[in-house]
Amino acid sequence: MNTSPDSEEFYEKLKTQLYETASWPAEYLYKFIVKSDVEKIVKLETIFNNMGAVINKTESKNGKYTSVSINLLMKNPDTVIEKYKEVAEKVEGVISL
């Protein structure tokens, strides 16, 4: 998954893949990379606040970037995609994997 997929076609393909690979509700693991900026990391964590998410952060060797893994129970592929869109909208420069 890229920083900002340029069309709904991308999300439709992801939605189909998610329906094919899991029965919902299901655990889903989001992975993001952001510059090691406390403000950006806090914004990212806030998007998943109060959802029972398990959040792990790992800083790169040189400390310029932080990998953020977020694991939580999602209702369906639509809710997964909504969160990806919200992250892309609210956290500048985030890379979604």
DRENTORKOL-3810 file (N, C-alpha, C; in nm, 4 decimals):
REM DRENTORKOL-3810
@n.u->0.0851; n.v->-0.1174; n.w->0.0000; ca.u->0.0000; ca.v->0.0000; ca.w->0.0000; c.u->0.0892; c.v->0.1231; c.w->0.0000
@n.u->0.0546; n.v->0.2213; n.w->-0.0750; ca.u->0.1371; ca.v->0.3403; ca.w->-0.0901; c.u->0.0848; c.v->0.4538; c.w->-0.0039
@n.u->0.1611; n.v->0.5643; n.w->-0.0008; ca.u->0.1251; ca.v->0.6801; ca.w->0.0792; c.u->-0.0160; c.v->0.7271; c.w->0.0515
@n.u->-0.0472; n.v->0.7519; n.w->-0.0752; ca.u->-0.1818; ca.v->0.7981; ca.w->-0.1079; c.u->-0.2288; c.v->0.7322; c.w->-0.2369
@n.u->-0.2918; n.v->0.6185; n.w->-0.2235; ca.u->-0.3446; ca.v->0.5531; ca.w->-0.3434; c.u->-0.4328; c.v->0.6511; c.w->-0.4189
@n.u->-0.4171; n.v->0.6533; n.w->-0.5507; ca.u->-0.4801; ca.v->0.7606; ca.w->-0.6259; c.u->-0.6222; c.v->0.7343; c.w->-0.6707
@n.u->-0.6829; n.v->0.6238; n.w->-0.6317; ca.u->-0.8196; ca.v->0.6043; ca.w->-0.6770; c.u->-0.8977; c.v->0.5098; c.w->-0.5876
@n.u->-1.0273; n.v->0.5194; n.w->-0.6018; ca.u->-1.1151; ca.v->0.4274; ca.w->-0.5291; c.u->-1.0931; c.v->0.2846; c.w->-0.5778
@n.u->-1.0431; n.v->0.2697; n.w->-0.6988; ca.u->-1.0158; ca.v->0.1375; ca.w->-0.7550; c.u->-0.9188; c.v->0.0607; c.w->-0.6647
@n.u->-0.8179; n.v->0.1315; n.w->-0.6147; ca.u->-0.7211; ca.v->0.0697; ca.w->-0.5244; c.u->-0.7925; c.v->0.0158; c.w->-0.4001
@n.u->-0.8788; n.v->0.0981; n.w->-0.3405; ca.u->-0.9497; ca.v->0.0570; ca.w->-0.2187; c.u->-1.0479; c.v->-0.0562; c.w->-0.2462
@n.u->-1.1097; n.v->-0.0559; n.w->-0.3632; ca.u->-1.2010; ca.v->-0.1653; ca.w->-0.3981; c.u->-1.1251; c.v->-0.2975; c.w->-0.4080
@n.u->-1.0054; n.v->-0.2933; n.w->-0.4664; ca.u->-0.9236; ca.v->-0.4133; ca.w->-0.4789; c.u->-0.8825; c.v->-0.4634; c.w->-0.3398
@n.u->-0.8418; n.v->-0.3698; n.w->-0.2529; ca.u->-0.8049; ca.v->-0.4067; ca.w->-0.1166; c.u->-0.9233; c.v->-0.4682; c.w->-0.0438
@n.u->-1.0397; n.v->-0.4077; n.w->-0.0597; ca.u->-1.1613; ca.v->-0.4570; ca.w->0.0064; c.u->-1.1902; c.v->-0.6014; c.w->-0.0353
@n.u->-1.1792; n.v->-0.6294; n.w->-0.1641; ca.u->-1.2015; ca.v->-0.7647; ca.w->-0.2156; c.u->-1.1015; c.v->-0.8616; c.w->-0.1536
@n.u->-0.9741; n.v->-0.8209; n.w->-0.1504; ca.u->-0.8707; ca.v->-0.9072; ca.w->-0.0916; c.u->-0.8990; c.v->-0.9353; c.w->0.0556
@n.u->-0.9420; n.v->-0.8337; n.w->0.1277; ca.u->-0.9697; ca.v->-0.8513; ca.w->0.2707; c.u->-1.0857; c.v->-0.9468; c.w->0.2939
@n.u->-1.1898; n.v->-0.9359; n.w->0.2109; ca.u->-1.3037; ca.v->-1.0282; ca.w->0.2244; c.u->-1.2616; c.v->-1.1717; c.w->0.1937
@n.u->-1.1682; n.v->-1.1884; n.w->0.1002; ca.u->-1.1246; ca.v->-1.3223; ca.w->0.0604; c.u->-1.0309; c.v->-1.3873; c.w->0.1616
@n.u->-0.9595; n.v->-1.3063; n.w->0.2398; ca.u->-0.8554; ca.v->-1.3629; ca.w->0.3262; c.u->-0.8953; c.v->-1.3787; c.w->0.4728
@n.u->-1.0116; n.v->-1.3274; n.w->0.5110; ca.u->-1.0488; ca.v->-1.3377; ca.w->0.6527; c.u->-1.2005; c.v->-1.3435; c.w->0.6669
@n.u->-1.2436; n.v->-1.3988; n.w->0.7802; ca.u->-1.3862; ca.v->-1.3899; ca.w->0.8130; c.u->-1.3982; c.v->-1.2785; c.w->0.9164
@n.u->-1.4945; n.v->-1.1944; n.w->0.8977; ca.u->-1.5057; ca.v->-1.0720; ca.w->0.9774; c.u->-1.6119; c.v->-1.0830; c.w->1.0829
@n.u->-1.5940; n.v->-1.0183; n.w->1.1995; ca.u->-1.4831; ca.v->-0.9329; ca.w->1.2412; c.u->-1.3528; c.v->-1.0125; c.w->1.2538
@n.u->-1.2401; n.v->-0.9409; n.w->1.2358; ca.u->-1.1095; ca.v->-1.0066; ca.w->1.2384; c.u->-1.0023; c.v->-0.9109; c.w->1.2906
@n.u->-0.8946; n.v->-0.9712; n.w->1.3401; ca.u->-0.7776; ca.v->-0.8925; ca.w->1.3800; c.u->-0.7133; c.v->-0.8384; c.w->1.2523
@n.u->-0.6707; n.v->-0.7120; n.w->1.2567; ca.u->-0.6038; ca.v->-0.6542; ca.w->1.1410; c.u->-0.4793; c.v->-0.5812; c.w->1.1887
@n.u->-0.3702; n.v->-0.5963; n.w->1.1152; ca.u->-0.2438; ca.v->-0.5321; ca.w->1.1499; c.u->-0.2136; c.v->-0.4217; c.w->1.0502
@n.u->-0.2189; n.v->-0.2996; n.w->1.0985; ca.u->-0.1787; ca.v->-0.1838; ca.w->1.0181; c.u->-0.0303; c.v->-0.1618; c.w->1.0397
@n.u->0.0404; n.v->-0.1221; n.w->0.9339; ca.u->0.1816; ca.v->-0.0867; ca.w->0.9464; c.u->0.2034; c.v->0.0454; c.w->0.8755
@n.u->0.2645; n.v->0.1372; n.w->0.9480; ca.u->0.2911; ca.v->0.2699; ca.w->0.8937; c.u->0.4364; c.v->0.3070; c.w->0.9211
@n.u->0.4895; n.v->0.3944; n.w->0.8359; ca.u->0.6214; ca.v->0.4523; ca.w->0.8584; c.u->0.6039; c.v->0.6036; c.w->0.8532
@n.u->0.6561; n.v->0.6713; n.w->0.9558; ca.u->0.6508; ca.v->0.8177; ca.w->0.9604; c.u->0.7873; c.v->0.8693; c.w->1.0023
@n.u->0.8138; n.v->0.9968; n.w->0.9692; ca.u->0.9352; ca.v->1.0590; ca.w->1.0194; c.u->0.9249; c.v->1.0592; c.w->1.1714
@n.u->1.0377; n.v->1.0451; n.w->1.2372; ca.u->1.0384; ca.v->1.0398; ca.w->1.3841; c.u->1.0068; c.v->1.1781; c.w->1.4408
@n.u->0.8804; n.v->1.2130; n.w->1.4311; ca.u->0.8288; ca.v->1.3413; ca.w->1.4775; c.u->0.7189; c.v->1.3081; c.w->1.5778
@n.u->0.7379; n.v->1.3493; n.w->1.7029; ca.u->0.6440; ca.v->1.3137; ca.w->1.8094; c.u->0.5016; c.v->1.3530; c.w->1.7719
@n.u->0.4836; n.v->1.4691; n.w->1.7120; ca.u->0.3502; ca.v->1.5168; ca.w->1.6753; c.u->0.2821; c.v->1.4212; c.w->1.5769
@n.u->0.3561; n.v->1.3754; n.w->1.4763; ca.u->0.2988; ca.v->1.2837; ca.w->1.3770; c.u->0.2632; c.v->1.1490; c.w->1.4394
@n.u->0.3494; n.v->1.1011; n.w->1.5265; ca.u->0.3251; ca.v->0.9722; ca.w->1.5914; c.u->0.2026; c.v->0.9817; c.w->1.6819
@n.u->0.1894; n.v->1.0910; n.w->1.7548; ca.u->0.0736; ca.v->1.1104; ca.w->1.8428; c.u->-0.0545; c.v->1.1195; c.w->1.7605
@n.u->-0.0517; n.v->1.1904; n.w->1.6470; ca.u->-0.1693; ca.v->1.1981; ca.w->1.5589; c.u->-0.2110; c.v->1.0584; c.w->1.5150
@n.u->-0.1131; n.v->0.9796; n.w->1.4747; ca.u->-0.1391; ca.v->0.8427; ca.w->1.4289; c.u->-0.2018; c.v->0.7598; c.w->1.5404
@n.u->-0.1452; n.v->0.7672; n.w->1.6592; ca.u->-0.1986; ca.v->0.6905; ca.w->1.7725; c.u->-0.3400; c.v->0.7371; c.w->1.8085
@n.u->-0.3649; n.v->0.8669; n.w->1.7989; ca.u->-0.4953; ca.v->0.9232; ca.w->1.8341; c.u->-0.6063; c.v->0.8698; c.w->1.7437
@n.u->-0.5754; n.v->0.8461; n.w->1.6177; ca.u->-0.6745; ca.v->0.7937; ca.w->1.5232; c.u->-0.7267; c.v->0.6570; c.w->1.5694
@n.u->-0.6418; n.v->0.5805; n.w->1.6370; ca.u->-0.6798; ca.v->0.4456; ca.w->1.6815; c.u->-0.7089; c.v->0.4415; c.w->1.8319
@n.u->-0.7190; n.v->0.5583; n.w->1.8946; ca.u->-0.7453; ca.v->0.5696; ca.w->2.0376; c.u->-0.8802; c.v->0.5087; c.w->2.0749
@n.u->-0.8889; n.v->0.4523; n.w->2.1923; ca.u->-1.0135; ca.v->0.3960; ca.w->2.2464; c.u->-1.0749; c.v->0.2862; c.w->2.1600
@n.u->-0.9910; n.v->0.2144; n.w->2.0860; ca.u->-1.0411; ca.v->0.1041; ca.w->2.0029; c.u->-0.9828; c.v->-0.0294; c.w->2.0485
@n.u->-0.9050; n.v->-0.0274; n.w->2.1550; ca.u->-0.8421; ca.v->-0.1505; ca.w->2.2027; c.u->-0.7221; c.v->-0.1912; c.w->2.1205
@n.u->-0.6595; n.v->-0.0938; n.w->2.0548; ca.u->-0.5459; ca.v->-0.1230; ca.w->1.9674; c.u->-0.4191; c.v->-0.1515; c.w->2.0482
@n.u->-0.3393; n.v->-0.2445; n.w->1.9968; ca.u->-0.2066; ca.v->-0.2703; ca.w->2.0507; c.u->-0.1104; c.v->-0.2003; c.w->1.9548
@n.u->-0.0377; n.v->-0.1012; n.w->2.0067; ca.u->0.0491; ca.v->-0.0188; ca.w->1.9220; c.u->0.1942; c.v->-0.0426; c.w->1.9600
@n.u->0.2753; n.v->-0.0764; n.w->1.8594; ca.u->0.4197; ca.v->-0.0948; ca.w->1.8779; c.u->0.4941; c.v->0.0019; c.w->1.7879
@n.u->0.5978; n.v->0.0650; n.w->1.8437; ca.u->0.6772; ca.v->0.1605; ca.w->1.7668; c.u->0.8229; c.v->0.1161; c.w->1.7681
@n.u->0.8866; n.v->0.1275; n.w->1.6518; ca.u->1.0279; ca.v->0.0940; ca.w->1.6399; c.u->1.0958; c.v->0.2040; c.w->1.5597
@n.u->1.1991; n.v->0.2625; n.w->1.6197; ca.u->1.2721; ca.v->0.3684; ca.w->1.5510; c.u->1.3775; c.v->0.3067; c.w->1.4595
@n.u->1.4021; n.v->0.3704; n.w->1.3451; ca.u->1.5048; ca.v->0.3210; ca.w->1.2534; c.u->1.6432; c.v->0.3386; c.w->1.3169
@n.u->1.7438; n.v->0.2723; n.w->1.2581; ca.u->1.8791; ca.v->0.2773; ca.w->1.3129; c.u->1.9291; c.v->0.4198; c.w->1.3323
@n.u->1.9060; n.v->0.5032; n.w->1.2314; ca.u->1.9561; ca.v->0.6407; ca.w->1.2397; c.u->1.8578; c.v->0.7356; c.w->1.3093
@n.u->1.7407; n.v->0.6839; n.w->1.3472; ca.u->1.6446; ca.v->0.7630; ca.w->1.4222; c.u->1.5598; c.v->0.8593; c.w->1.3401
@n.u->1.5728; n.v->0.8549; n.w->1.2071; ca.u->1.4965; ca.v->0.9481; ca.w->1.1229; c.u->1.3511; c.v->0.9063; c.w->1.1051
@n.u->1.3261; n.v->0.7765; n.w->1.1093; ca.u->1.1913; ca.v->0.7253; ca.w->1.0850; c.u->1.1474; c.v->0.6338; c.w->1.1989
@n.u->1.0167; n.v->0.6240; n.w->1.2141; ca.u->0.9588; ca.v->0.5335; ca.w->1.3126; c.u->0.8555; c.v->0.4456; c.w->1.2442
@n.u->0.8653; n.v->0.3161; n.w->1.2688; ca.u->0.7677; ca.v->0.2197; ca.w->1.2192; c.u->0.6623; c.v->0.2040; c.w->1.3288
@n.u->0.5353; n.v->0.2164; n.w->1.2904; ca.u->0.4265; ca.v->0.2033; ca.w->1.3862; c.u->0.3364; c.v->0.0889; c.w->1.3409
@n.u->0.3264; n.v->-0.0142; n.w->1.4248; ca.u->0.2384; ca.v->-0.1281; ca.w->1.3968; c.u->0.1193; c.v->-0.1186; c.w->1.4911
@n.u->0.0000; n.v->-0.1320; n.w->1.4331; ca.u->-0.1220; ca.v->-0.1195; ca.w->1.5118; c.u->-0.2085; c.v->-0.2420; c.w->1.4850
@n.u->-0.2336; n.v->-0.3180; n.w->1.5898; ca.u->-0.3108; ca.v->-0.4412; ca.w->1.5766; c.u->-0.4418; c.v->-0.4246; c.w->1.6530
@n.u->-0.5544; n.v->-0.4489; n.w->1.5846; ca.u->-0.6827; ca.v->-0.4380; ca.w->1.6526; c.u->-0.7907; c.v->-0.5148; c.w->1.5793
@n.u->-0.8998; n.v->-0.5352; n.w->1.6494; ca.u->-1.0144; ca.v->-0.6062; ca.w->1.5934; c.u->-1.0978; c.v->-0.5085; c.w->1.5117
@n.u->-1.1194; n.v->-0.5411; n.w->1.3850; ca.u->-1.1989; ca.v->-0.4557; ca.w->1.2966; c.u->-1.3253; c.v->-0.5303; c.w->1.2555
@n.u->-1.4352; n.v->-0.4534; n.w->1.2366; ca.u->-1.5655; ca.v->-0.5142; ca.w->1.2037; c.u->-1.5687; c.v->-0.5758; c.w->1.0650
@n.u->-1.5147; n.v->-0.5030; n.w->0.9662; ca.u->-1.5201; ca.v->-0.5492; ca.w->0.8278; c.u->-1.4187; c.v->-0.4715; c.w->0.7428
@n.u->-1.3977; n.v->-0.5116; n.w->0.6181; ca.u->-1.3023; ca.v->-0.4416; ca.w->0.5325; c.u->-1.3322; c.v->-0.2920; c.w->0.5144
@n.u->-1.4599; n.v->-0.2538; n.w->0.5178; ca.u->-1.4929; ca.v->-0.1121; ca.w->0.5032; c.u->-1.4327; c.v->-0.0299; c.w->0.6168
@n.u->-1.4378; n.v->-0.0828; n.w->0.7398; ca.u->-1.3811; ca.v->-0.0093; ca.w->0.8529; c.u->-1.2290; c.v->-0.0032; c.w->0.8439
@n.u->-1.1678; n.v->-0.1076; n.w->0.7897; ca.u->-1.0217; ca.v->-0.1083; ca.w->0.7692; c.u->-0.9842; c.v->0.0043; c.w->0.6732
@n.u->-1.0546; n.v->0.0134; n.w->0.5627; ca.u->-1.0258; ca.v->0.1144; ca.w->0.4605; c.u->-1.0532; c.v->0.2552; c.w->0.5115
@n.u->-1.1599; n.v->0.2721; n.w->0.5894; ca.u->-1.1900; ca.v->0.4036; ca.w->0.6479; c.u->-1.0714; c.v->0.4544; c.w->0.7294
@n.u->-1.0089; n.v->0.3663; n.w->0.8066; ca.u->-0.8952; ca.v->0.4065; ca.w->0.8892; c.u->-0.7746; c.v->0.4434; c.w->0.8031
@n.u->-0.7495; n.v->0.3668; n.w->0.6958; ca.u->-0.6401; ca.v->0.4019; ca.w->0.6050; c.u->-0.6616; c.v->0.5422; c.w->0.5471
@n.u->-0.7838; n.v->0.5708; n.w->0.5062; ca.u->-0.8155; ca.v->0.7020; ca.w->0.4492; c.u->-0.7987; c.v->0.8128; c.w->0.5523
@n.u->-0.8432; n.v->0.7858; n.w->0.6752; ca.u->-0.8313; ca.v->0.8853; ca.w->0.7819; c.u->-0.6842; c.v->0.9153; c.w->0.8125
@n.u->-0.6013; n.v->0.8115; n.w->0.8175; ca.u->-0.4581; ca.v->0.8299; ca.w->0.8425; c.u->-0.3951; c.v->0.9123; c.w->0.7300
@n.u->-0.4263; n.v->0.8784; n.w->0.6053; ca.u->-0.3690; ca.v->0.9500; ca.w->0.4914; c.u->-0.4094; c.v->1.0981; c.w->0.4935
@n.u->-0.5302; n.v->1.1243; n.w->0.5403; ca.u->-0.5810; ca.v->1.2616; ca.w->0.5448; c.u->-0.5203; c.v->1.3432; c.w->0.6590
@n.u->-0.5002; n.v->1.2794; n.w->0.7738; ca.u->-0.4603; ca.v->1.3527; ca.w->0.8938; c.u->-0.3106; c.v->1.3538; c.w->0.9256
@n.u->-0.2356; n.v->1.2559; n.w->0.8741; ca.u->-0.0929; ca.v->1.2461; ca.w->0.9077; c.u->-0.0104; c.v->1.2676; c.w->0.7811
@n.u->0.0458; n.v->1.3855; n.w->0.7711; ca.u->0.1220; ca.v->1.4219; ca.w->0.6510; c.u->0.2484; c.v->1.3365; c.w->0.6384
@n.u->0.2731; n.v->1.2865; n.w->0.5176; ca.u->0.3946; ca.v->1.2121; ca.w->0.4889; c.u->0.3975; c.v->1.0691; c.w->0.5378
@n.u->0.2829; n.v->1.0180; n.w->0.5842; ca.u->0.2800; ca.v->0.8796; ca.w->0.6325; c.u->0.2880; c.v->0.7834; c.w->0.5152
@n.u->0.3566; n.v->0.6729; n.w->0.5376; ca.u->0.3637; ca.v->0.5654; ca.w->0.4375; c.u->0.2893; c.v->0.4464; c.w->0.4962
@n.u->0.1880; n.v->0.3997; n.w->0.4251; ca.u->0.1114; ca.v->0.2826; ca.w->0.4692; c.u->0.1658; c.v->0.1593; c.w->0.3998
@n.u->0.1875; n.v->0.0550; n.w->0.4769; ca.u->0.2393; ca.v->-0.0697; ca.w->0.4179; c.u->0.1320; c.v->-0.1765; c.w->0.4174
END
